[in-house]
Each structure stands twice: as structure tokens, then as C-alpha cells.
Amino acid sequence: MIDVDLVVIGGNTAGLSLAAEAQEGGLPRVLVLERSSTVTPHEAVGKYRLDVRYLVEISAITSDADFVILETNDGAIRSRAVAYAEVPAGSPVRPDYDIPESIRDQIHIGTMQLPDGPLDVLVVGGGEQAIEFAEKSTMRGDQVVLALTGSADRLSRLARQTLTALEMGRHATIFWHTQPNGIDDVGGHPMAIFEDRRTPDLQFDHVIYSLGLDVADDAFDRRNTTVDVSNGRLFLLQDIEEHISHPAGRLVPAGNAWAALRDLVFSEVPAPIPPPTKARAEELRSGHYNATITHFEKAHSDLWLVRVRPDVGDASHRAGQYATLGLGYWEPRIDAAADPIDEQRQEKLVRRSYSISSPILDPVGYLVDPHETEDLEFYIVLVPPSDNRVPALTPRLALKDVGDRIYLGPRITGRYTLAPVQDPQSTVVFLATGTGEAPHNAMITELLRKGHHGPIVSAVTVRHLTDLAYADTHRRLEARYDNYHYIALPTREPGVPKRYIQELIDSGDLARTSGTEFTPATTQVFLCGNPAMIGPPEWDGDDPVFPQPRGAVEALYELGFKPDRRGHPGTVHFEEYW
């Protein structure tokens, strides 16, 4: 019989992470038992100098005073504690909504049985298994979206590293803290309906759910292992937030397993001392950021044109789509707002989605070709703190400059595009507030590049004329293209009458100012910005229910325009940029 401090059963990300953290924490004798001939990730063995035994079968696990005894095909082992990292016997948790019978073969619950790819795959889950499924799918060449249902803090160290590598390498798209609230059959493929209305409904070839496990009382049934441990020193690593008792043993969070075991069994081992702040910040930047700021122009102190270049991949996208930018919570802020960050968030990223703008004209005056640029341009305003909201991203971005590093999400997406514009003679109207003008800049550029010869009208409401960073460029477009009209609507400019977009629609001034006739049969309208300007309706069957105060969508509806919604094409399209 050999004596050790900790036995970890299972050479997966959770098990290897626990072994590595226990050794780093000062536990001298840690042993990993793996029933197969390999572990995942295999490079962790050498990196962390782990003691792993392969092809080990365990016939019995029993307790003896303050020890746990394991009977194996490689001899007996006595340990102060045992952590079970393999997937125990149990029932996988199912989504709480119905899946259409017609696409059941394309939905996988707690398993990954995909046909040959590459495929478009959605993985829904927040634990170790979900990360494993996402990584394996990307290695097949699949286009993967991972809807992460929980916090990354619940993941083990190696699973978090895998997640970071998937993001930094732009191998998978991570939707943080969101998940579908339904799946529809659209043309024989699963359509994921997301609860967050800023996340577009997306269609996939297959959907994999990894929502956790209802652990069976006989959790070791699939191992054919006899278990009789009564001293509380047998632990099962699970996707949970805090450790709880269970007939099979104590369940502990995979992402906090070593801290839990240290407190419950190894109290003589001191808690780790965090590294110096500056050194840690550089380490975090290196581990999380995957793009570089190549342009940072300030229209004024609170309004910026920012260009970002990804380390890998390209910047190709459709005009009107959006991408995600992120900075660490560890980054300093430009303001003095009280921004209490708990210990778990301190080393995480704050992310926000921004519609992609466009320089419109290149340095010599030609219309920008988005396929010839390596950068993405964003139009960003510094968000001030208020009584009920402390913004997290823009006060940190305000201190960045050209050459600084930043996080750029791997997936550029969005359905707010020019797809509805099918007639080059049609009228296209863009209505925006503030930086909601961003996607319209790209869309106008695309229309003009394609030779659209119908009227194009862009109206933007801002507080002051200085809040129109692209105004001079739009005036150049007006001078060059007879069919283009740009209407600036400042609301707090001395000597300029205050006008809102809703009023321009109601009064007919929008048509008169641009000299353009707007009719539902020949006009597509795009709105982006403050939801109060847009006034997006709810739906009671086929009847819209408009919010108050009255928005532009209601004003257009009264003129015969039809709001666009999923499954019901219309002529009014909107993006809430707030």
C-alpha cells in the first residue's frame, strides 16, 4: 500500500487542474488515476509535473478513520482525500422547453454524436463538459457558438484556459451569460431563439446541450466500483456554485475544488498570496487580449473613432453587423466613479457589443472597400455614471491609445443588414440617434459602392453639432452623389430649432427636407439608437402594441409601413443601440 495526500480520479480538465493547484498550494503527494491511456489536455502533465498512472481500474473505495482506501489493479492506495473528476452516473439535465420532433436527431443532450462536418454547431452549457464539447467541435473544423450559461468562475483552471484559447484564437464565438429560451425548426434546421434581444436568433446544423447532471445516488455505478466512504473525504467535482452533501459523497465546484478541499481537509496548507498587481495585470492582458488598437481619434473628449485589428482571422463582415470589444476589470478608469469589483470579477473581462462603423472614404477620397481593410472601426461615446448605473467599459477604454491591446470577440454577427434592399431604385432611409449612426455609415458606403441610384437619406439626432463626428464626410458624399441626403438634427444647439425624428416623420419634413417621396411600397427604413426614439413594439398576435412615449416605428406604422420581425418581413428594421 502506498500513502498519498490526495488522489484525483480522472485525467480531464477538472481533475488535472485540481492536481496542479494542490501541488502548487503545497500538497506534496498528489496522484492522478486515469482508466484510459491518455489524459486531456495531455500537455498539462509535463507542464505541471503531475504524477499520473494510466490504465487504472478501481474495484473499491472505502474509509478508514481519517483516510480513504482505494483498491486498484495496480495495488492499494491510502489517501487523506479522494476527488472524483470523471462524469458520474446520473441523468443529464434537459432544457426546460420543448424541442420540435422534426429536428430531434439534430439535438444532443449531454452527449456529442455529430455526423461528419464541418457543421454549424451550438453548444449550450456552463460546465467542464460544455467546454470540452466546444473544443472538440472546433477541432473537427466546425463553426462553433458556445452559449455559456454560467460564470467562468465555476470552471477549472484548464477549462478556463481552453475557453480563453478558443476566444483569443477566434476559434469559437462565446455568448456570455445568455442561452436560448427556445428552439424552432426552420427549414429542417434548429433555429436558436435567444433570451437577450441583442443576440440574434441563429440557425445551426446541430445543437448540443450540456446543462449539468442530476447525480445518481450510486454515482460510481458506471465504474463498477464498490464505494463505502463515511468520513466525508470523498469529493465529486461538479458544475455547481458551492459544495453540498450528496449520498455519493460531497459535491464541490470544479472551478473552486482546491480551495474547498483545502478548507475541509488540508487546513494546514496556507492560502496563496496573489502576485504583485502590475505584474498580474500584464499577465492578464497577455492572456485575454487578442487585438490591437490601430486608430484612436477623439471627435471631442467623450466621442471617439476607434479602429481595432485582430491578431488572427480577418475583419470581413456585412455592413450593419456588430462585434464585441472587451477590457479587463483590472484596467484603470478615467473617472472617479465608485466601481466595487468583487474578487471573482477582478480578473475577468467586461464586454460590450458595438455596431461596426466605417471611415466611409479612404485617405485619397475613394469609398472604403471593407474587404481591403484589416481593421474594424467603432464609434463610441464615453458613458457617464448615473445614480443607478456605473458603466464599466468606456471609462477604461478612455485611457487607451494607439498600440494598446484589447479584446475583440471572434464572431461578427447581426441581422441588421442591407439584405431587405433588393431594388437599386428603391428609397433607403436611415434614422439614428448619436452613435447609433455607426452601422449606417457602413451601410451607406456599401450602397454607394454598389451603385445604388435610388434616394438614400440619413437623419441623425444629437445634442450638439460637435457630436456628429462623421458630418464633414457625409457632406462630401452629398456633394458627390445627387441621390444622397444627410440631415443633422441637433437638439441643444443655440439658434437651431429642436426637432426629433418622430416629429420629422409626422410633419412630413423628413420627405420635404430631402426632396424625397417615402412610400411603403418603395422604401426601406432602418432605425438604430435610443429605444425611446425607435419605440419597438410588442406583439399581440399580428397586432403591434407600441410603447409610450410614441416612437418612430409607430409613426411609420401609421403611414402604412410594416415593422419587420422574425417570420414576418417588413419595411421597418431596427437595432436598439443602448
Buried (B, 14 or more C-beta within 10 A) or exposed (E): EEEBBBBBBBBBBBBBBBBBBBBEBEBEBBBBBBBEEEBBBEEBBEEBEBBBBBEBEBEBBBBEEEBBBBBBEBEEBBBBBBBBBBBBBBEBBEBEEEBBEEBEEBBBBBEBEBEEBBBBBBBBBBBBBBBBBBBBBBEBEBBBBBBBBBBBBBBBBBBBBBBBBBBBBBBBBBBBEBBBEBBBBBEEBBBBBBEBEBBBBBEBBBBBBBBBBEBBEBBBBEBEBEBEBEEBBBBBBBBBEEBEEBEBBBBBBBBBBBBBBBEBBBEEBEEEEEEEEEEBBEEBBEBBBBBBBBBBEEBEEBBBBBBBBBEEBEBEBBBBBBBBBBBBBBBEBBBEBEBEEEEBBBBBBBBBBBBBBBBBBEEEEEBBEBEEBEBBBBBBBBBEBEEEEBBBBBBBBBEBEEEBBBBBBBBBBBBBBBEBBEEEEBBBBBBBBBBBBBBBBBBBBBBBBEEBBBBBBBBBBBEEEBBBBBBEBBEBBBEEBEBBBBBBBBBEBEEEEEBBBBBBBBEEBBBEBBEBEBEBEBBBBBBBBBBBBBBBBEEEEEEBEBBEEBBBBBBBBEBEBBBBBEEEEBBBBBBBBB
